[in-house]
Amino acid sequence: MDKKIPHPTDKHVGSRVRMRRLMLGMSQEKLGDALGVTFQQVQKYEKGVNRISASRLQQIAHILQVPVTFFFEGGPATNDKPTGQQSAPSPSYVSAFLATADGIALVKAFMALKDAKLRRSIVLLAKEIAGDE
């Protein structure tokens, strides 16, 4: 039996659901209760294994207090771009990072720093540790 591979858009939308849920400090169980589904179903949505219907996505957007378009921001490019339009680099690595608990915690802590010079120093330190030039 062939296992279907999740479509990149389904994976992206699911990761954005996860990112927003984590930003709000909401558990999968709480989101599932609000949707009338199990937390396992929420897990499947977040991994892109199960597609989210339009009506369900609208419901999720309402619960997570974002417009439906939020879930598609920075998503995989489609093949139906107008002629002559260049494709921009995908910010998917940022979305993937923000879809983790560590990513959310790091961003919250970083944004709580009021001293701009200290924030710049932290960025330089992280680049040095990573070997980024």
C-alpha positions in Angstrom: 0.0 0.0 0.0 1.4 3.4 -1.1 1.6 6.0 1.7 0.7 9.4 0.5 3.3 12.1 1.1 1.7 15.3 2.5 1.6 18.2 0.0 4.0 21.0 0.9 1.2 23.5 1.2 -0.6 21.2 3.7 2.6 20.9 5.7 3.1 24.7 5.6 -0.4 25.4 6.8 -0.1 22.9 9.5 3.2 24.3 10.7 1.6 27.8 10.8 -1.3 26.4 12.9 1.3 24.9 15.3 3.3 28.2 15.4 0.3 30.3 16.2 -1.0 27.8 18.8 2.4 27.8 20.5 2.5 31.6 20.4 -0.8 31.7 22.3 0.5 29.0 24.8 -2.4 26.8 23.8 -2.2 23.0 24.0 -3.2 20.6 21.2 -5.9 19.3 23.5 -7.4 22.8 24.1 -7.4 23.5 20.4 -8.9 20.1 19.7 -11.7 20.7 22.3 -12.5 24.1 20.7 -12.7 22.3 17.3 -14.6 19.3 18.5 -11.8 16.9 17.6 -9.1 14.9 19.4 -5.6 16.2 20.1 -4.4 13.4 17.8 -6.4 15.0 14.9 -4.8 18.4 15.7 -1.4 16.6 15.5 -2.3 15.3 12.1 -3.4 18.8 10.9 -0.1 20.3 12.2 2.0 17.7 10.4 0.1 18.1 7.2 -0.9 14.4 7.3 -4.6 15.3 7.2 -5.7 18.2 5.1 -7.7 21.0 6.7 -10.9 21.8 5.0 -11.7 25.5 4.2 -14.5 25.6 6.9 -12.2 24.0 9.5 -9.4 26.4 8.6 -11.8 29.3 9.1 -12.8 27.9 12.5 -9.1 27.5 13.4 -8.3 31.1 12.3 -11.2 32.3 14.6 -10.0 30.3 17.6 -6.3 31.4 17.1 -7.4 35.0 16.4 -5.7 35.4 13.0 -7.0 35.9 9.4 -7.1 32.8 7.3 -4.4 34.3 5.1 -2.0 34.0 8.0 -1.7 30.2 7.4 -0.5 30.7 3.8 2.1 33.5 4.4 5.6 32.4 3.3 4.2 29.2 1.9 5.6 27.1 -0.9 5.5 28.8 -4.3 3.0 27.6 -6.9 3.7 27.0 -10.6 1.2 29.6 -11.8 3.2 32.7 -11.4 2.7 35.5 -13.9 5.3 35.5 -16.7 8.4 37.5 -15.8 7.9 37.4 -12.1 11.0 36.3 -10.1 10.5 34.0 -7.2 11.8 35.4 -3.9 13.7 33.1 -1.5 11.4 31.2 0.8 11.2 32.2 4.4 10.1 28.7 5.3 13.1 28.2 7.6 11.8 31.0 9.8 8.4 29.5 9.9 9.8 26.1 10.7 11.8 27.6 13.6 8.9 29.6 14.9 6.8 26.4 14.8 8.9 25.0 17.6 8.6 25.7 21.4 12.3 26.7 21.5 11.8 29.1 18.6 8.8 30.8 20.3 10.6 31.0 23.7 13.8 32.5 22.1 11.8 35.1 20.2 9.8 36.1 23.2 12.9 36.4 25.4 14.8 38.3 22.7 11.9 40.7 22.1 11.7 41.3 25.9 15.2 42.8 25.8 14.8 46.6 25.8 18.4 47.5 25.1 19.0 47.6 21.3 22.8 47.4 21.7 22.4 44.2 23.8 20.1 42.7 21.1 22.7 43.5 18.4 25.5 41.9 20.5 23.4 38.8 21.0 22.9 38.5 17.2 26.6 39.0 16.6 27.4 36.3 19.2 24.9 33.8 17.6 26.4 34.5 14.2 29.9 33.9 15.5 28.9 30.7 17.3 27.2 29.5 14.1 30.2 30.4 12.0 28.0 32.7 9.9 29.8 35.5 8.1 
